[in-house]
């Protein structure tokens, strides 16, 4: 009500100013300036992103048939090993399968494994003395549990109608196979890289990578190796960006958020369910969780996120395009404008997800304690401790304690999207997928790349696999799949990129 009164008062003062000396001139100048600002904002929105606009979907990829067939059969075989994180026998079986499947390739590289199933390969440069710093390609061999909802065996590795189905098809056995196929085909052509190319495939990425990628990273650090670039899994080539098939895009992660788990414990008196206290432990815990979900952290516009939004304008509706086109003046409108867009909102702030809750063992008991976990994905600028203080302040008046659980470190540094190697990767993508935009972004989850981050200024998280919305949503869901032509196209992109190094 006060706001409305202030607006009304401003209008009255503005109108009365016409009767004052020079008032009419001042008011006309103000109105003209306002009109110019509005017109400029509208024009910027109308023409925003015209450089990135595509009016046609991506044409179906047409990779080399022989390489695609070999890659598809290799991936189908790899999927048949149920390498759920922690299954060492399955992991060792997969490593043995890859050694046999690519025996000639492994024989020409330095190959080693570490207990558990991680693989490490090195493709030596033609002239080691004058070679530039090496490049590291990353991936992982483990997969998440299949879960419910599958229409077939999640580890059958079936091939039907040009589609390979099974857990790990995209995340991340598909990319690993594509890399090995690219190296194999280049070797068969007699190609030798002008710099060392390293390949590190961990076995526990889905559980944090502490025994896989972290161990491999420590081995490399002890050798004093520094990389010009590190390329890990991450963004992909999306057929329809922001739901619009006329706006495909390649999303390249130049940074990633950090995942932290917070444990909430509520305590309350026990008693009889017929004579309960005013607030039970479950009730207090529920209120704490609701507060955390409702009290969103402040919005921050990081430089790479601003670039993401700018490059994404062609796929936005007019109102959102109007806001983004006129940043930073319209920064205060970002939060309400993207409130119903979880994908974009996650790039603007730290997010919280209530994932677990427990109380009494019986429905007729009042628990003395109730517990819950809240998983946070920390945006750059936040730390595990700063978020812990924020959460404790939110529930300070409730009988709820919050402690820090599993921590995967702080958010990663931001890599440049202006480096020559970044541009080389984008060129390799556009060679095979047309002139679509390569959009830098921040991954909302975490990858093995964080374990190697100290060894390079350029850490990019990108998988050159063409995904529809349906294929993207199935990555950690039921019926994960990849089209054989998409796998073959990934091989071609890796080949082109390796040649540019």
N, C-alpha and C positions, 0 to 999 in steps of 0.2 A: 504493500500500500504506500509506503514511504517513497519507493521508486516512482510510482505513478504520479505522486504529488510533485516530486522533483522534476519530472518530465513536463508536467503541466506548467509549473512555474517557469521553466526555461522557455516554453513556447510563448507564454504571456510576456516575458521580458523581451524576447526577440521581436514579437509583434509591436510592442510599445516603442521599441527603438526606432521605428519608422518615423515617429513624430519628433524625435530629437534631432539636433543639428548634426549633419553628416550621417545621421542614423540610417537613412535610406541607402546611401552609398555603401556604408559598411555592410549592411545586410545583403545588398545585392552582390557585393564582392564575396561574402561568405557563401551565399547560395551558388554563385558561379564556381567557387572552389570546390564545394561539395559535389556539384554536378560533374565537374571535370574528374574528380576522384572516382565517382561512381561509374562514369563512362569509361575511364581507363581500366577500372577493375573488370567491367563487363567485356571490354575488348580483349584484355589479357586472358580471360576465361574462354572466350569464343575461339581464340587462335592457339590456346595452350596445347602443347604437345603435338602440334601438327607434324613436326619432324619425325615422331615415332609412330604416327598413325599407319595402320595396315588395314586395308579394306577386304582382304581375302584371308581365309584360314591357311595354315601351313599345309603345303601339298604333302601327300604321303611320301615318306622317305623311300629312296630306292638304293639301298646299299649293295655292295658286292654280294652276289648270291652265294658263292662258295664260302666266303668268310662268315656270312650270316648263318648258313647251315651248320658250320662247325661250331660257332659260338652258341647257337641254340641247343645243340646236342650236349655241349659242355655244361651249359647252365642247367639243363634238365637233369643231368647226372649229379651236379653239385647240390641241387635242391633235395635229392633223395637221401642225403645225409642230414638227419635231424639235429643240426648243430645249435640247439637251444643253449643259451649261455649257461655254462657249468657242466655240460655234457662233454667230458674230455674224450671219451671213446669215439663219439661221433665226429668230434673236431679232428682227431688224429686220422680218422678214416677219410675225411675230406681232404686233408693235406696230402695223404698218400695218393688219393685219386688225382689231385691236381699235378702232383709230381709225375705220375704216369701219363696223364693226358697231355702234358706239355713237357715231356722228357727232353726233347731236343732244345727247347727254349731254356729250361732250367740248367742244362749242361753248359750253355754259353754265358751264364750269369753266375755271380757269387750268390749262393743260396744257403740259408740257414734257418733253423727253427728254434724256438724257445719252448720249454716245457708248458704244455697246455694247448699248443696248436698255433701260436702266432708264426707268421712267415715273414722273412726278410730277404729281399733280392736286390742285387746291384748290377746294372747294365753299364759296363765300363765305356768311357769315351774313347774315340779314335786316337786323340792326341791328349793324353792326360796332363802333360806339362803346361800346355797353353789353353786348357779347357776352362771355361767360366765356371762359377760355383754350380753345384748340382741342383737337381729338382727332386722333390719327394712326392710320390703318389701314394695316397693312403686309402685304406678300405678296411672292412672287417668281415670275418667269416661266420660270426655267431648271428643268431636270429632271436626274435622274441617268441614266446610260446604262441601256438596257433590260435588259442582261444576258441570261442564258439561261433557257429554260424556258417561253417564251411559246407559247401555242397559236394565236396570230394575230399580225398586224402590230401592234407596240406603238405605232405612230403612225398607225393607221388611223382612230382616233376613231369606232369603230363604236357604233351604238345598236341594241340588240336586247333584247326582253323587258323594257323599262324599265330597262336597265343601259347605262351608258356605259363603254367600256373603252379603256384606253390609258395610256401613261406620263404622269403629271402629273394624272390625273383627281382625285386627292385632294391630292397634294403637288406644286404648290400652285395649279394652274390652276383647279381647282374653286372654292376660296375666292375667288380673284381675280374670277372670273366672277360669283360670288354677290354680291360687294360691288358690282360695276358694275351688276348687275341691280337690286339694292336701290336704288341711287342713281337709276337710270333710272326705275323705277316711282314713286318718291317725287316726282321732278320732274314726271312726267306728271300726278300728282295735285295739283300746285301747291304741294307742300310746300317750304319753305325752312328750313334749320336755324337755330337761334338762336345757334350758334357756328360758327366755321370748321371744316370737316372736311377733313383732308389724307389723301391716299392715295399711298403710296410703294411701288412694285413694283420690286425689284432684279432683276438678271439673272445673278448669280453666287453665290446663297446656298449652293448645294451645294458650292461651292469656298471658302467662308468669307466671302463678301460684301465683300471688300476693295476691289473696283472698282465695285460696285453700291451696296449699302446704305450703305457707309462714305462714299462720295462724296456721296450724298444727305444723309446725316446732317451732314456738314461744311457743306453749303450751308445747311441749316436753322440750324445753330449760328451761322454768320456773320450770319444775319438776326436772331439773338437770340430765336428762337421757343422757347417753353416749352409743353409739352402737359399738360393735365389727366390724360390717359390715353393710353397707346400699346397698341394691340391688334394682335398678330402671330399667326401660325400657332402651333400647339402641341397641347395636349390636344384631345380631341374628345368627343362624346356617345357613350358605349359602350353597346351593347345589353346586353352581359353583362359585368359588372365582376367581376374575379377569377374568371372562368369561370362565373358564375352568372347565368342569364337573369332570375332574379327580382330581381336587384339591379343595374339599369342606373344609370349615373352620368355626370355631366358633369365632366370633369377639366380644371381651369383652372390653367395654369402661372403661379405667382407668382414664379418664379425659374428659372434654368437653370444646369446645370453647364457647365464650360469644358472644351474638348477640347484636349489637348496631345499631341504626338507625341515619343517618346523613341527615340533611335537607339543601339543596342547594337552594339559592335564587339569581337570576340574575336580575339586574336592567339596563334599557336602556331607552333613550328618546322615546317618542311616535311619532306619525306622520301619514302620509298617506302611504298606502301600495304601491302606485305608486312612492313615493319618500322616500324610506326607508333609515335609517342610515346605515353606513357601517356594523355594527354588531347589530342585534336585541337581545333582552333578551333571546329568545329561542336559537338563534345561539350561544351566549356566554355560555349559560347553557349546550348546546350540546357539545361544546368543552371541558368544564370542566368535563363532564361525560366521554367523550372519553379519556381524560388524565388519569382519575382515573382508567379506565379499562386497559389502556395500560401500565401505570407505575406501574408494580407489586412490592409490598414490597419485601424486601430481604428474601431469603430462610433461614430457621433455621431448624436444625436437632435436635429435642428433643430426649431424651433418649428413651421414649416409642415408638416414631415414628421409630427410628432406629431398635428397636425390631420388630415392625410391618413389616418393609421392609425386615429384615433378614428372618423372618418366612414366608414371602410371596414369597421368591425367586423361589421356585419350580413352581409357577404359572406364572413367568415372562419369557419373551423372553431372548435370550442369552445376548444381549447387555445390557439390564437393569440389568440382573443378574450379569454381569461383573462389572457394576458400584457399585451395592449394596454390592457384596461380598468383595470388596476392600475398603470399607469405613474404616476410614475417609479420606484416601488419595484421593479418587475420589469424595469427597463431592461437589466440584465445578461443577461436571457433572450432579448432580441431577436435577437441574432446566431444562436444555435442554433435558435431557433424559425422563423426565415425563411431558413435556410441554403439550402433548395431552391427558393426563390422569387426568381429573378433580378430581377424587376420591383421588388419591395420592397427587396431587398438593395441595389440601386443607389441607393436614397434614403438609405441609412444610412452609406455610405462612398464614398470614391473608388474607382473600378474601373479595372482594367487588362485590356487585350485585346492578345494577341500577334497581329499582323496580317501580318507579312512576315518571311521569312528566306532568306538566300542563302549559298552556300559556294563550292566549286570549280565551274569550268565543265564539268568532266568527272568521271564517277563513278570514275575510276581515278587521280585526283589528290588530294593532301592540300593543302587550302587554307591559305595563310599567314594569311588573315583570313576571318572569317565575320561577317555582319551581319544584324541583325534590327531590326524596329521594334515598339515597344509603344505603343499608344494609350491614354491615360488620360483619363477623364472626372472632372474635379475637383469634389468637393463643396465647398460654401461652408466656408471656414475653411482650406482648402489653397490653395497657390499653385504655379505651375510650378516655382519654385526649391525650395520645401520638399519637393515630391515628388521632384525630382531628387536632393536630398540623401538622402532615404529610400531611393531605388533604389540609389544608390551604396553606401550602408551595407550593403544586402542582399548585394551581390556584391563586397564589398571584398577577399575572399580569392581571387577568381577573376581570370584575365587578361582581364577584360572592362572596356571603357570605355563610359560612358554619357554622351551629350550630348543637349542639348535641341534638338529639331527645330522643326516648325511649332507656333506657339502662337496660340491664339485669345483670349488674355487670361485674366483671372482669372474665377472664378465670379461670376455677376451678383448685385447686391443683391436682397433679398427685398422684394417689394411686399406691401402690406396687403390682406387679404381682407375688411376692414371698411369700405372706402371706399364712398361713395354710388354711384360709377360701377361698382364691382365688383358691388354689389347690383343695380344696374340691368341689368347684363349677365346676372346669374343670373335675374332676373325675366323677361327676354326669352327665355331658354332654357326656363324652366318654363312660359311661356305656350304654347309650341308642343310641348313634350315631356312635359308633365305634371309632377307634383310630385316629380321625382327630385332626389337630392342634388347640389349643386354642390361638388365637393371640390377644395380648393386643393392643389397639388402642385408638385414641382420637376421640370422636364424633365431627362431624363438625357442629352440631346444639346444642341446649340446652334442658335440661330436668328439671323436678321438683327436681332432686337430688341436684341441686345447693343450694336449700333452706335448705337442711339438712347437707351440707358439713361440717359445724363446729362441728358436733356431732359424727364424726367418721374419722379415718385415712384411712379406707378402704371403698371407695365409688365406686361400680362397676355398670356399666350400661349395662345390658344384658338381653335379652328376649330369652328363650330357645325354639324358634319357628323355624321350618325348612322352609326356604323360597327359592323359585326359583327366578331367575332374574325377571320374570314376576310378581310374587307375591310381590316382594320387590318394584318394580316400581309402583305398584298399591296402595301402602299404603296411600298416599295423593292424589291419582289420581282416575279416574273412575274405577268402578267394583272391589273395594277392596275385597279380599277374603282370606280365610284360609282353608286348607284341614283339615278334621276332624281328620285324623290320626296325622297330625302335632300338632293339639290342644291337642290330647290325649298324644302325646309324651312329650309336654310341662308339662302336669300334672305329668307325670312320673319323669321328671327331677326335678321338684319342690319337689316331694315326696322324692326322693333320697337325694337331698340337705338338706332338713329339717331334715332328719334322721341323717345326718352327723354333724349336729350342736350341 
